[in-house]
Amino acid sequence: MSRFADQLLFLLLLVSVSLSPFRCLGNGASGKERTLAMIKPDGVSGNYTDEIKRIIFEAGFDIVKEMLTELDKETASAFYEEHSSRSFFSHLVTYMTSGPVFVMVLEKRNGVSDWRGLIGPTDAKKAKISHPHSIRALCGKDSQRNCVHGSDSTSSAEREIKFFSMDVISGDIDSEHDEL
C-alpha cells in the first residue's frame, strides 16, 4: 500500500475507535456506568426485594455487588447529610433505621439515568399516576416511604458506592451476599 493509503487507513481506524459506543467512559472498557441502588426498609419488609431484582435484570442491569445491612442513626445521618437542614431529615433517619436495607451496585450503559427512570418520581403517590410501571409505584407509599433509593448523578453514585465500601474493580462481579 502507498503511504497515503496507510495514513488514510490509520485515520479511519482512529475515527472509528473514537466514535465507538464501547469506548471507556470511566467505568471499564464497556462504557457502562455504575450506580448505587438501595431497597429501603419498607421494600425489604414488604418482601419486594426479589421482585425489584427481577425488574433490574429485565431492564438489562447487572448487579455487581449486593448486601443486606441495617443502618444505625449515625450511618443514616451521614449518608443523607445533604438533607440535614431540611425539615424531614429526622423522620428520614428514623425511617432508614427502622429495618434492614438491601444495597446494590448496578451496572449498565447510562446506568444512573436508566435506574432513575426505572424507579420513578420521588413521591410514590405521584408515581402511581404518572409512572404506574415504576418501582416506586409498585411498592412505595409517599415521598418518604418510597421503597428505593437511586443515585442522582455519576458523582453521587461514585460517592455512595464508596460510602458503603462497595468499591469493586471493573469487570469483577461479586455474587455473594455480604450480610453485615
C-alpha positions in Angstrom: 0.0 0.0 0.0 1.1 3.5 -0.6 2.0 5.8 2.3 -1.2 7.8 1.6 -3.3 4.7 1.8 -1.6 3.7 5.1 -2.3 7.1 6.6 -5.9 7.1 5.4 -6.5 3.6 6.9 -4.9 4.8 10.2 -7.1 7.9 10.2 -10.3 5.9 9.6 -9.3 3.4 12.3 -8.7 6.3 14.7 -12.1 7.9 13.9 -14.0 4.6 14.2 -12.5 4.0 17.7 -13.3 7.5 18.9 -16.9 7.1 17.7 -17.3 3.6 19.1 -20.1 3.2 21.6 -17.9 0.9 23.6 -15.1 3.3 24.5 -14.2 3.8 28.1 -16.4 6.2 30.0 -14.6 5.9 33.3 -16.1 2.5 34.5 -14.4 0.0 32.4 -13.8 -0.6 28.7 -17.5 -1.4 28.1 -18.6 2.2 28.8 -21.1 1.0 31.4 -21.9 3.2 34.4 -22.3 2.0 37.9 -24.9 3.4 40.3 -26.0 2.7 43.8 -29.5 1.3 44.3 -31.0 0.7 47.7 -34.2 -1.1 48.7 -35.3 0.8 51.8 -36.8 -0.8 54.9 -40.4 -0.8 53.6 -39.3 -2.5 50.5 -37.4 -5.2 52.4 -40.1 -5.8 55.0 -42.8 -5.8 52.3 -40.9 -8.7 50.6 -40.3 -6.7 47.4 -36.6 -7.5 47.1 -37.0 -10.4 44.7 -39.5 -8.5 42.5 -37.2 -5.5 42.3 -34.2 -7.6 41.4 -36.3 -9.3 38.6 -37.2 -5.8 37.3 -33.5 -4.8 37.5 -32.4 -7.8 35.4 -35.2 -7.4 32.9 -34.1 -3.8 32.4 -30.6 -5.0 31.4 -28.7 -4.2 34.5 -26.0 -6.3 36.1 -25.9 -6.5 39.9 -22.2 -6.2 40.5 -22.4 -6.4 44.3 -25.2 -6.6 46.9 -25.5 -6.7 50.6 -28.2 -6.7 53.3 -27.4 -4.3 56.2 -29.0 -2.3 58.9 -28.2 1.4 59.2 -27.7 3.0 62.6 -28.6 6.6 63.3 -25.0 7.8 62.7 -24.7 6.0 59.3 -28.1 7.1 58.0 -27.4 10.7 59.1 -24.0 10.6 57.3 -25.5 9.1 54.1 -28.3 11.7 53.9 -26.1 14.5 55.2 -27.0 16.7 52.2 -30.6 16.8 53.6 -29.6 17.6 57.2 -31.0 21.1 57.2 -34.3 20.0 55.7 -37.4 19.7 57.9 -37.9 16.0 57.0 -34.4 14.9 58.0 -35.1 13.4 61.4 -38.0 11.5 60.0 -35.9 10.2 57.1 -33.2 9.0 59.6 -35.8 7.3 61.7 -37.3 5.6 58.7 -34.0 4.5 57.3 -33.1 2.9 60.7 -36.4 1.2 61.1 -35.2 -2.1 59.5 -32.7 -3.6 57.1 -31.9 -2.1 53.7 -30.7 -4.0 50.6 -27.8 -2.2 48.9 -26.7 -2.9 45.4 -24.2 -1.7 42.9 -25.8 -1.8 39.4 -24.1 -1.6 36.1 -25.3 -0.7 32.7 -24.8 1.8 29.9 -26.4 5.0 31.1 -26.9 3.2 34.4 -27.6 6.3 36.6 -30.3 7.8 34.4 -31.8 4.4 33.5 -32.1 3.4 37.2 -33.7 6.8 38.0 -36.2 6.3 35.2 -37.0 2.8 36.4 -37.7 3.8 40.0 -39.9 6.8 39.0 -40.6 10.1 40.8 -39.6 10.5 44.5 -43.2 10.8 45.6 -44.7 7.3 45.2 -48.3 8.7 45.2 -47.4 10.8 42.1 -45.5 7.8 40.6 -48.7 5.7 40.8 -50.4 8.2 38.5 -47.6 9.4 36.2 -45.3 6.3 36.1 -47.6 3.4 37.0 -45.0 0.8 36.0 -42.2 2.3 38.1 -40.7 0.6 41.2 -42.0 3.4 43.4 -45.5 3.0 42.0 -45.2 -0.8 42.8 -44.1 -0.6 46.4 -43.8 3.0 47.6 -46.3 4.8 49.9 -45.4 8.5 49.6 -42.4 10.9 49.2 -40.6 9.5 52.2 -41.6 5.8 52.2 -40.8 5.4 48.5 -39.2 2.0 48.7 -36.0 2.6 46.8 -33.0 5.0 46.6 -31.1 5.8 43.4 -28.0 7.9 42.9 -28.9 11.2 41.1 -25.6 11.6 39.2 -22.5 9.7 38.4 -20.5 11.7 41.0 -23.2 10.8 43.6 -23.1 7.2 42.6 -19.3 7.1 43.0 -19.5 8.7 46.4 -22.4 6.5 47.6 -20.7 3.3 46.4 -17.6 4.2 48.4 -19.8 5.2 51.4 -21.0 1.6 51.6 -17.4 0.3 51.0 -18.8 -1.5 47.9 -15.9 -0.5 45.6 -15.5 -3.1 43.0 -12.8 -3.5 40.4 -14.2 -3.1 36.9 -15.2 -6.5 35.5 -15.5 -8.2 38.8 -18.9 -9.4 39.7 -19.4 -10.5 43.3 -22.4 -12.8 43.5 -22.0 -13.4 47.2 -24.3 -11.7 49.7 -22.3 -9.6 52.2 -24.6 -9.5 55.2 -23.5 -7.2 58.0 
